[in-house]
Amino acid sequence: MTATVATPTRGDARFYAVAGALVAAGLFHLAVQLVDGGPWTGPVSWRKPITFGLSFGATLATVTWVSGYLALTPRRRRLLLSVFAAACCLEVAVITVQAWRGVPSHFNTTTPVNAAFAFSAAAGGAVLVGTTAVLAAACLRLQPRVPPSMRLGLRVGMASFAGALLVGVLMIARGVTAARTGSLDDAYAAAGPLKPLHGALMHGIFVLPALAAATARVDWPERRRVLVVAAACSGYLVTVAAVVAYVIAG
């Protein structure tokens, strides 16, 4: 079977450019960490703009790529990607500004300015959840020429990404509840245990479709490609299950 590639549009380059800028921001703050030093862990550290820039940049580039396989009109796809990209930029901007201000970002409503940043980040997260829900639903309606191996990788990968966002929502809910009845330290203690699960789910959207794309370049029958991708999906889900067990045991 001939390899099927995602259908790009003329506007894709700008989304990849934004993704590249977010990655560059993360790398810049890595350089700042190396020069300035300071703690790597904790609510106030350069780690946060580093990881947010790299993660959201990679995520935006991945979502731009995989959305080309979905049965979306160019206009609707462009709108979804524009909203998704804006939310990614907002999340990174909030975390970055607060890091330079030397104050915590998440759950920090101690002043009107801090509250405005915290609520902006929450709004951006809600937008990410909404657009991802639309994209996940569109995964059920892929382009007709998308082979079964890529269909499997896309659907499991998108489901894992949606799961990561839902875990993020749960982290925020737990943190906000703890902050209202206690302190910021209580909020971070409540949300922190879910970080491993959030991270484990986050990048299945890249790994699994990328593997499917790689198998499409090998002279294998489609049945073998499906088996390879299915094995990878199973391994990924087993890993996630192990992280869930770790979180529960912890």
Backbone bond lengths (Angstrom), bond angles and torsions (degrees), N, CA, C in turn:
res aa  C-N    CA-C-N  psi(-1)  N-CA   C-N-CA  omega(-1)  CA-C   N-CA-C  phi
1 M - - - 1.456 - - 1.528 109.24 -
2 T 1.318 116.85 135.32 1.456 121.17 179.34 1.520 110.36 -68.56
3 A 1.332 116.09 137.16 1.457 120.09 179.48 1.516 110.13 -62.65
4 T 1.326 115.78 135.54 1.454 121.64 178.17 1.519 109.06 -103.00
5 V 1.307 117.12 129.37 1.460 121.12 -179.24 1.517 108.91 -106.24
6 A 1.335 114.94 158.54 1.456 119.97 178.16 1.517 109.74 -63.82
7 T 1.323 115.15 148.12 1.456 120.41 179.00 1.519 109.66 -87.52
8 P 1.343 119.01 109.94 1.460 120.73 -179.46 1.524 110.75 -83.29
9 T 1.326 116.20 164.07 1.452 121.49 171.63 1.522 108.09 -123.74
10 R 1.312 116.01 169.38 1.459 119.51 -175.58 1.530 112.47 -63.86
11 G 1.324 116.90 -25.74 1.457 119.50 -177.61 1.511 115.00 -86.48
12 D 1.349 118.19 -1.41 1.458 119.39 -176.14 1.522 112.73 -61.87
13 A 1.311 117.27 -32.54 1.463 120.45 -176.21 1.520 111.77 -58.51
14 R 1.322 116.99 -36.12 1.460 118.39 -178.33 1.523 111.50 -70.29
15 F 1.336 116.82 -32.76 1.464 118.73 177.72 1.526 110.48 -70.59
16 Y 1.328 116.50 -38.57 1.467 119.10 174.94 1.529 110.99 -65.49
17 A 1.334 116.79 -34.20 1.466 120.46 177.84 1.525 110.46 -65.66
18 V 1.329 116.87 -42.74 1.467 120.34 177.29 1.523 110.02 -63.12
19 A 1.333 116.39 -43.20 1.465 120.29 177.70 1.524 110.63 -59.61
20 G 1.331 116.52 -42.71 1.464 120.33 177.98 1.516 111.78 -62.78
21 A 1.339 117.05 -37.73 1.468 120.65 179.19 1.530 110.52 -66.13
22 L 1.318 117.64 -38.10 1.470 120.59 177.87 1.522 111.10 -66.35
23 V 1.333 116.19 -42.39 1.469 119.66 176.74 1.525 110.00 -62.66
24 A 1.327 116.36 -42.31 1.468 120.35 178.80 1.529 111.00 -61.52
25 A 1.330 116.85 -38.47 1.463 120.42 177.38 1.528 110.61 -62.75
26 G 1.342 115.70 -41.15 1.457 118.84 177.34 1.523 112.11 -63.39
27 L 1.327 116.75 -42.60 1.466 120.46 179.16 1.527 111.25 -67.12
28 F 1.327 116.74 -36.26 1.469 120.29 176.76 1.525 110.52 -60.04
29 H 1.312 116.25 -43.79 1.465 118.89 -179.35 1.520 111.99 -72.98
30 L 1.331 117.12 -23.12 1.460 118.85 170.81 1.520 109.82 -64.13
31 A 1.340 116.40 -41.68 1.470 120.34 175.91 1.524 110.73 -63.52
32 V 1.326 116.79 -39.15 1.465 120.25 177.38 1.532 110.04 -61.88
33 Q 1.329 116.22 -42.23 1.460 120.03 178.10 1.521 111.23 -60.21
34 L 1.332 116.73 -42.40 1.463 120.31 -179.12 1.524 111.94 -66.28
35 V 1.325 115.86 -35.33 1.477 119.87 -178.74 1.527 111.31 -82.85
36 D 1.318 115.94 -46.74 1.463 121.09 -173.41 1.513 112.84 -83.19
37 G 1.338 116.47 -28.77 1.457 119.77 -177.02 1.515 111.02 75.75
38 G 1.303 115.91 -149.05 1.455 120.56 -178.41 1.514 111.49 94.95
39 P 1.321 116.90 174.19 1.477 120.85 -176.71 1.514 112.13 -69.12
40 W 1.320 115.58 149.59 1.462 120.85 175.59 1.525 110.77 -93.00
41 T 1.300 117.30 -27.97 1.458 121.95 179.35 1.521 109.88 -104.84
42 G 1.324 114.70 171.64 1.455 119.62 177.85 1.513 112.31 100.60
43 P 1.342 117.00 165.97 1.467 121.18 -176.70 1.518 114.35 -71.68
44 V 1.333 117.42 -17.75 1.467 120.67 178.24 1.525 107.86 -122.90
45 S 1.321 116.32 99.41 1.462 120.79 178.95 1.518 108.33 -161.52
46 W 1.337 115.73 162.18 1.467 119.61 176.87 1.521 111.83 -72.00
47 R 1.340 116.41 -13.84 1.470 119.85 178.36 1.519 111.56 -55.42
48 K 1.318 117.68 -36.91 1.458 120.38 -173.18 1.533 112.24 -67.03
49 P 1.350 120.35 -51.44 1.471 117.27 175.57 1.521 113.37 -65.86
50 I 1.335 117.43 -26.46 1.470 119.72 176.79 1.534 109.36 -66.01
51 T 1.326 116.32 -55.59 1.465 119.77 -174.93 1.528 111.81 -68.95
52 F 1.326 117.16 -36.75 1.466 118.94 179.55 1.525 111.07 -68.16
53 G 1.327 117.73 -41.71 1.453 120.06 179.00 1.516 111.96 -63.17
54 L 1.331 116.17 -47.62 1.460 119.90 -179.21 1.529 111.42 -66.38
55 S 1.329 116.36 -44.97 1.461 120.10 -175.80 1.530 111.99 -68.20
56 F 1.328 117.04 -46.64 1.454 119.02 -178.63 1.526 111.56 -71.25
57 G 1.322 117.38 -32.10 1.459 119.57 175.53 1.510 111.21 -64.23
58 A 1.344 116.09 -47.27 1.461 120.29 178.65 1.521 111.08 -64.26
59 T 1.335 116.38 -38.54 1.462 120.10 -179.21 1.521 111.54 -66.35
60 L 1.331 117.08 -44.23 1.469 119.83 179.80 1.525 110.75 -62.80
61 A 1.334 117.59 -43.30 1.465 120.09 178.35 1.524 110.69 -62.16
62 T 1.336 116.53 -41.17 1.459 120.42 -179.30 1.523 111.59 -66.15
63 V 1.331 116.47 -45.99 1.464 120.08 -179.45 1.530 110.39 -63.99
64 T 1.327 116.89 -37.62 1.466 119.90 175.72 1.524 110.50 -59.76
65 W 1.323 115.89 -43.93 1.469 120.53 -179.43 1.526 111.69 -66.02
66 V 1.330 117.50 -54.83 1.462 119.53 -172.68 1.529 112.00 -69.84
67 S 1.330 117.54 -25.94 1.471 118.87 179.62 1.523 111.54 -64.81
68 G 1.331 117.13 -19.16 1.458 120.34 176.93 1.514 113.56 -68.24
69 Y 1.336 116.91 -16.11 1.461 120.43 177.35 1.531 112.17 -86.86
70 L 1.322 116.66 -11.73 1.455 120.19 -173.67 1.522 111.17 -84.45
71 A 1.317 115.07 151.82 1.462 120.33 -179.97 1.534 109.41 -82.88
72 L 1.340 115.28 69.24 1.450 122.41 178.76 1.518 109.37 -115.69
73 T 1.305 116.56 145.66 1.463 118.77 173.03 1.519 108.23 -68.26
74 P 1.340 118.36 150.89 1.470 119.97 178.86 1.528 113.01 -53.19
75 R 1.330 116.67 -39.61 1.466 119.93 -178.41 1.532 111.14 -65.96
76 R 1.337 116.92 -45.30 1.460 119.57 -179.01 1.524 111.04 -67.54
77 R 1.313 116.29 -40.16 1.467 119.53 178.34 1.521 110.50 -62.90
78 R 1.320 116.98 -43.53 1.468 120.68 179.06 1.531 111.16 -62.34
79 L 1.316 117.08 -39.59 1.464 120.81 179.22 1.526 110.46 -65.67
80 L 1.333 116.75 -46.53 1.460 120.12 179.79 1.525 111.33 -60.98
81 L 1.326 116.54 -44.15 1.462 119.89 -179.75 1.522 111.49 -67.11
82 S 1.319 117.44 -35.64 1.474 120.45 178.72 1.521 110.31 -64.03
83 V 1.327 116.23 -45.24 1.465 120.20 179.33 1.523 110.30 -66.03
84 F 1.335 116.68 -43.12 1.465 121.21 179.57 1.529 110.38 -61.79
85 A 1.328 116.98 -44.33 1.464 120.93 -179.41 1.525 110.94 -64.09
86 A 1.319 117.05 -41.19 1.463 120.84 179.14 1.530 110.69 -61.51
87 A 1.343 116.05 -41.97 1.460 119.91 179.36 1.531 111.15 -65.88
88 C 1.329 117.16 -39.99 1.470 121.01 176.70 1.528 110.74 -59.79
89 C 1.326 115.88 -45.29 1.465 120.50 -179.85 1.526 111.06 -63.78
90 L 1.333 116.38 -39.44 1.460 120.16 179.29 1.518 110.92 -63.31
91 E 1.336 117.00 -45.45 1.460 120.31 -179.86 1.525 111.19 -59.63
92 V 1.315 116.55 -46.78 1.463 120.47 -178.87 1.526 110.54 -66.99
93 A 1.319 117.39 -39.00 1.464 120.74 -179.40 1.528 111.46 -63.30
94 V 1.326 116.23 -44.67 1.466 119.63 -179.75 1.521 111.02 -61.04
95 I 1.326 115.96 -49.74 1.468 119.94 -178.55 1.528 110.62 -62.22
96 T 1.339 117.03 -39.76 1.462 121.33 -177.41 1.526 111.34 -67.88
97 V 1.326 116.92 -47.40 1.471 120.24 -179.57 1.523 110.53 -61.35
98 Q 1.309 116.84 -44.43 1.460 119.55 -179.78 1.522 112.03 -65.69
99 A 1.327 117.20 -34.11 1.469 119.91 176.33 1.529 110.43 -64.29
100 W 1.331 117.02 -42.63 1.468 120.05 178.49 1.522 111.37 -69.13
101 R 1.309 117.52 -28.77 1.465 120.65 176.50 1.523 111.42 -77.14
102 G 1.337 116.03 -14.32 1.461 120.21 178.83 1.513 113.96 75.56
103 V 1.342 116.47 30.44 1.469 120.20 179.82 1.525 108.92 -129.78
104 P 1.325 117.37 156.59 1.473 119.58 176.91 1.524 111.00 -62.96
105 S 1.310 116.01 152.50 1.468 120.37 -179.44 1.528 110.57 -101.78
106 H 1.325 117.45 -58.80 1.462 120.23 -177.62 1.527 111.56 -70.11
107 F 1.318 115.45 139.00 1.463 124.20 174.05 1.531 113.38 66.10
108 N 1.320 117.56 6.40 1.467 120.81 -174.81 1.528 109.90 -91.90
109 T 1.325 115.76 100.86 1.468 121.24 177.39 1.530 110.50 -120.12
110 T 1.329 115.93 30.50 1.458 120.78 -173.78 1.529 112.79 -70.95
111 T 1.318 118.31 -23.45 1.464 122.43 177.03 1.520 108.38 -135.10
112 P 1.325 119.05 162.79 1.466 119.67 177.38 1.528 113.20 -57.14
113 V 1.328 117.51 -38.31 1.469 120.33 179.95 1.527 110.33 -66.70
114 N 1.330 115.83 -47.25 1.464 119.17 178.78 1.523 111.52 -62.29
115 A 1.343 116.29 -38.58 1.461 119.97 178.84 1.525 111.01 -64.61
116 A 1.332 116.75 -38.75 1.466 120.15 178.82 1.523 110.88 -62.79
117 F 1.328 116.58 -41.25 1.469 119.68 177.65 1.531 110.82 -66.54
118 A 1.335 116.78 -43.09 1.464 120.33 -178.26 1.526 110.80 -63.85
119 F 1.322 117.09 -43.20 1.463 120.03 -179.73 1.533 111.48 -70.13
120 S 1.329 116.27 -32.58 1.471 119.36 176.22 1.520 110.84 -64.72
121 A 1.335 115.97 -42.49 1.465 119.81 177.83 1.529 110.91 -63.31
122 A 1.345 116.11 -39.51 1.464 119.69 178.47 1.526 110.93 -64.76
123 A 1.339 116.40 -39.66 1.467 120.13 178.23 1.525 110.56 -64.90
124 G 1.340 116.30 -41.51 1.458 119.72 177.21 1.515 111.46 -62.09
125 G 1.333 116.84 -39.47 1.452 120.07 177.24 1.520 112.03 -63.17
126 A 1.332 116.30 -39.01 1.466 119.82 178.34 1.524 110.94 -64.07
127 V 1.331 116.72 -38.59 1.468 120.62 177.82 1.524 110.38 -65.08
128 L 1.321 117.15 -41.43 1.467 120.72 178.07 1.523 111.02 -60.87
129 V 1.327 116.12 -42.55 1.468 119.99 179.11 1.529 110.28 -63.33
130 G 1.330 116.73 -44.11 1.459 120.36 -178.31 1.518 113.12 -64.27
131 T 1.330 116.34 -47.20 1.468 118.92 -179.45 1.525 111.26 -67.61
132 T 1.329 116.79 -36.19 1.464 119.55 177.93 1.517 110.91 -66.13
133 A 1.327 117.57 -35.95 1.465 120.38 177.23 1.530 110.61 -61.85
134 V 1.332 116.66 -40.48 1.468 120.29 178.37 1.528 109.88 -66.12
135 L 1.333 117.00 -43.83 1.463 120.56 179.90 1.529 111.01 -65.37
136 A 1.341 116.60 -39.15 1.462 120.00 178.96 1.522 110.67 -63.93
137 A 1.323 116.56 -40.92 1.466 119.56 177.07 1.524 110.85 -64.19
138 A 1.342 116.08 -36.82 1.465 119.87 179.23 1.524 111.85 -67.96
139 C 1.348 117.20 -20.69 1.465 120.07 177.23 1.526 111.55 -64.22
140 L 1.310 116.84 -18.21 1.463 120.09 176.41 1.521 111.09 -79.43
141 R 1.345 116.14 -11.49 1.467 120.79 -179.07 1.538 108.13 -127.60
142 L 1.310 115.36 73.09 1.457 120.57 -179.28 1.524 110.18 -82.24
143 Q 1.339 115.27 164.68 1.454 119.71 175.92 1.539 109.67 -59.38
144 P 1.322 117.85 144.25 1.473 121.17 -174.46 1.531 113.79 -57.32
145 R 1.344 117.28 -31.82 1.466 119.10 -174.61 1.532 113.57 -87.37
146 V 1.321 117.61 2.79 1.461 119.54 178.75 1.526 108.75 -72.28
147 P 1.340 118.65 122.23 1.469 120.78 -176.18 1.527 111.83 -70.75
148 P 1.327 117.33 160.71 1.472 121.09 -177.43 1.526 113.95 -56.61
149 S 1.328 118.33 -36.45 1.468 120.34 -179.27 1.519 111.06 -63.03
150 M 1.335 116.82 -43.42 1.457 119.78 178.35 1.521 111.10 -70.97
151 R 1.319 117.27 -35.84 1.468 120.27 176.61 1.527 110.72 -57.50
152 L 1.331 115.37 -44.10 1.459 120.12 -179.45 1.526 110.62 -65.24
153 G 1.335 116.83 -47.43 1.455 120.25 -179.75 1.521 112.59 -61.28
154 L 1.334 116.04 -41.70 1.460 120.35 179.41 1.522 111.83 -64.44
155 R 1.305 116.87 -45.99 1.457 119.84 -174.23 1.526 112.21 -69.82
156 V 1.325 116.91 -43.42 1.466 119.19 178.78 1.535 109.32 -69.34
157 G 1.336 116.82 -40.62 1.456 120.14 179.45 1.514 112.21 -63.25
158 M 1.326 117.25 -44.84 1.462 120.28 179.04 1.523 110.80 -66.04
159 A 1.321 117.10 -37.56 1.465 120.35 177.70 1.527 110.62 -63.18
160 S 1.335 116.79 -39.95 1.464 119.36 179.89 1.529 110.71 -66.87
161 F 1.336 116.55 -38.11 1.461 119.62 178.63 1.522 110.83 -66.63
162 A 1.334 116.26 -42.41 1.466 119.61 176.27 1.528 110.34 -60.82
163 G 1.334 116.28 -39.15 1.463 119.88 176.81 1.515 112.06 -62.73
164 A 1.335 117.20 -39.13 1.463 120.85 178.22 1.520 110.79 -61.11
165 L 1.329 116.77 -41.60 1.457 119.87 179.37 1.526 111.38 -67.23
166 L 1.327 116.80 -38.06 1.461 119.35 178.11 1.530 110.95 -65.90
167 V 1.324 116.54 -37.59 1.468 119.68 174.60 1.524 109.67 -63.58
168 G 1.340 116.55 -39.15 1.461 119.88 176.40 1.516 111.89 -60.47
169 V 1.337 116.75 -40.81 1.468 120.76 176.91 1.531 109.95 -61.77
170 L 1.333 116.56 -42.66 1.463 120.62 178.69 1.528 110.63 -63.51
171 M 1.325 117.29 -39.43 1.457 120.60 177.63 1.529 110.57 -60.66
172 I 1.324 115.72 -44.83 1.461 119.72 -179.73 1.525 110.39 -63.89
173 A 1.345 116.76 -43.90 1.459 120.34 -179.63 1.531 111.30 -60.76
174 R 1.328 115.87 -44.27 1.463 119.40 179.43 1.521 111.03 -66.16
175 G 1.334 116.19 -40.85 1.457 119.39 -179.46 1.518 112.64 -66.77
176 V 1.325 116.77 -43.23 1.469 120.50 179.97 1.521 110.33 -63.41
177 T 1.332 116.38 -42.83 1.464 120.09 179.13 1.521 111.24 -61.15
178 A 1.333 115.61 -44.10 1.470 119.75 -179.73 1.529 111.40 -67.20
179 A 1.339 116.37 -36.90 1.464 119.85 -179.71 1.523 111.42 -66.75
180 R 1.314 116.32 -35.50 1.470 119.63 -178.88 1.521 112.02 -70.23
181 T 1.312 117.22 -31.08 1.463 120.85 -178.62 1.523 113.07 -100.61
182 G 1.328 115.99 -7.41 1.456 119.43 -178.88 1.520 111.87 -143.95
183 S 1.341 115.90 -124.61 1.462 121.85 -177.02 1.519 110.11 -127.36
184 L 1.352 115.94 177.56 1.457 120.19 175.76 1.522 111.34 -61.53
185 D 1.321 115.97 -37.09 1.467 118.97 177.77 1.528 110.80 -60.56
186 D 1.328 116.48 -38.82 1.461 119.99 177.49 1.528 110.79 -64.92
187 A 1.332 116.27 -36.96 1.465 120.63 179.90 1.523 110.81 -63.98
188 Y 1.331 116.69 -45.67 1.466 119.82 -179.53 1.528 110.98 -68.22
189 A 1.336 116.40 -34.18 1.465 119.78 178.08 1.525 110.96 -67.47
190 A 1.342 116.92 -33.52 1.459 120.60 -179.33 1.523 111.77 -74.87
191 A 1.339 116.70 -39.37 1.467 120.22 -176.75 1.521 112.57 -84.51
192 G 1.319 117.26 -28.65 1.459 121.77 -172.49 1.516 116.36 -54.76
193 P 1.341 119.62 -42.61 1.469 119.77 -177.15 1.524 114.37 -60.41
194 L 1.332 117.67 -20.50 1.467 119.93 -179.32 1.529 112.87 -87.41
195 K 1.323 117.79 -5.60 1.464 120.40 -178.44 1.534 113.00 -57.76
196 P 1.340 119.55 -44.96 1.473 118.68 -179.71 1.527 112.91 -58.49
197 L 1.328 116.78 -40.45 1.468 120.00 -179.76 1.529 110.21 -68.82
198 H 1.315 116.64 -41.57 1.470 121.54 177.23 1.529 110.28 -57.21
199 G 1.333 116.18 -45.62 1.457 120.55 -179.63 1.516 113.04 -69.44
200 A 1.335 117.02 -38.03 1.467 120.64 -178.75 1.521 111.77 -64.32
201 L 1.319 116.43 -33.10 1.460 120.46 -178.11 1.529 113.37 -85.37
202 M 1.315 117.53 -21.09 1.460 121.57 -165.60 1.525 114.57 -60.98
203 H 1.335 118.27 -45.21 1.458 119.07 -168.18 1.528 114.53 -109.01
204 G 1.339 116.87 19.09 1.459 119.11 170.74 1.521 111.07 -61.28
205 I 1.335 116.33 -27.97 1.456 121.03 -179.79 1.522 111.45 -63.97
206 F 1.324 117.22 -24.59 1.469 119.78 176.85 1.525 111.14 -93.23
207 V 1.325 116.56 -46.86 1.465 121.11 -171.01 1.523 111.82 -62.76
208 L 1.318 117.23 -48.21 1.464 120.05 -172.72 1.532 113.17 -73.45
209 P 1.338 120.53 -46.53 1.465 118.96 174.37 1.537 112.19 -63.76
210 A 1.351 117.20 -34.10 1.463 119.43 178.63 1.522 110.63 -64.16
211 L 1.328 116.71 -39.69 1.462 119.97 176.89 1.526 110.21 -64.32
212 A 1.331 116.54 -42.50 1.470 119.62 178.78 1.522 110.80 -61.73
213 A 1.339 116.22 -40.26 1.466 119.91 178.11 1.527 110.87 -65.04
214 A 1.346 116.04 -36.71 1.465 119.61 179.23 1.523 111.39 -66.99
215 T 1.330 117.60 -40.55 1.465 119.72 179.82 1.533 111.05 -67.50
216 A 1.337 116.60 -26.33 1.465 119.62 179.55 1.525 111.62 -68.38
217 R 1.336 116.41 -18.20 1.459 120.37 179.56 1.529 112.64 -90.70
218 V 1.326 115.39 -2.43 1.465 120.90 179.41 1.535 108.63 -101.55
219 D 1.303 115.36 143.51 1.477 120.24 -177.76 1.525 109.76 -77.51
220 W 1.337 115.00 69.91 1.460 121.69 177.75 1.523 109.27 -117.39
221 P 1.325 116.84 153.89 1.475 118.44 169.93 1.529 109.24 -68.62
222 E 1.305 116.40 152.94 1.468 120.37 -176.69 1.529 111.57 -59.23
223 R 1.300 117.64 -33.07 1.468 120.02 -179.92 1.526 110.96 -60.18
224 R 1.330 116.94 -40.61 1.463 119.58 179.22 1.526 110.45 -68.26
225 R 1.322 116.82 -38.85 1.469 119.79 177.60 1.527 110.66 -60.42
226 V 1.322 115.90 -42.97 1.465 120.02 179.27 1.525 110.28 -61.21
227 L 1.325 116.90 -42.33 1.462 120.52 -179.95 1.526 111.31 -63.31
228 V 1.342 117.05 -41.03 1.470 120.63 179.39 1.526 110.68 -65.06
229 V 1.322 116.04 -46.13 1.466 119.68 -179.63 1.525 110.37 -66.37
230 A 1.333 116.79 -39.15 1.464 120.20 178.42 1.528 110.82 -62.96
231 A 1.335 117.03 -40.00 1.466 120.51 177.54 1.528 110.34 -63.64
232 A 1.343 116.37 -41.21 1.462 120.18 178.72 1.526 110.91 -65.11
233 C 1.324 116.63 -42.54 1.466 120.32 178.04 1.524 110.56 -61.89
234 S 1.327 116.28 -41.86 1.462 120.30 179.34 1.528 110.52 -63.41
235 G 1.336 116.14 -44.61 1.460 119.78 178.33 1.520 112.06 -62.28
236 Y 1.319 115.47 -39.77 1.463 120.14 179.19 1.525 110.23 -63.92
237 L 1.324 116.77 -45.03 1.462 120.40 -178.82 1.525 111.63 -68.34
238 V 1.328 117.16 -34.02 1.466 119.93 175.67 1.530 109.89 -64.57
239 T 1.329 115.97 -40.55 1.473 120.00 177.15 1.527 110.89 -61.51
240 V 1.339 115.92 -44.57 1.454 119.83 177.82 1.535 110.68 -61.24
241 A 1.329 116.51 -41.69 1.461 120.34 178.66 1.525 111.12 -61.84
242 A 1.338 116.56 -38.09 1.458 120.73 177.72 1.521 110.59 -64.54
243 V 1.328 116.22 -39.42 1.474 119.91 178.15 1.527 109.79 -66.40
244 V 1.332 116.84 -40.35 1.471 120.45 176.96 1.532 109.59 -58.79
245 A 1.329 116.56 -45.48 1.469 120.45 179.34 1.530 110.59 -61.80
246 Y 1.322 116.35 -39.12 1.462 120.83 178.47 1.527 110.66 -63.72
247 V 1.338 116.17 -43.51 1.459 120.50 -179.39 1.526 110.43 -64.29
248 I 1.331 116.38 -43.57 1.462 119.93 -179.69 1.519 110.66 -65.20
249 A 1.331 116.42 -42.39 1.468 120.09 -179.23 1.518 111.28 -67.35
250 G 1.351 115.54 -31.41 1.464 118.97 -179.25 1.497 113.31 -74.37
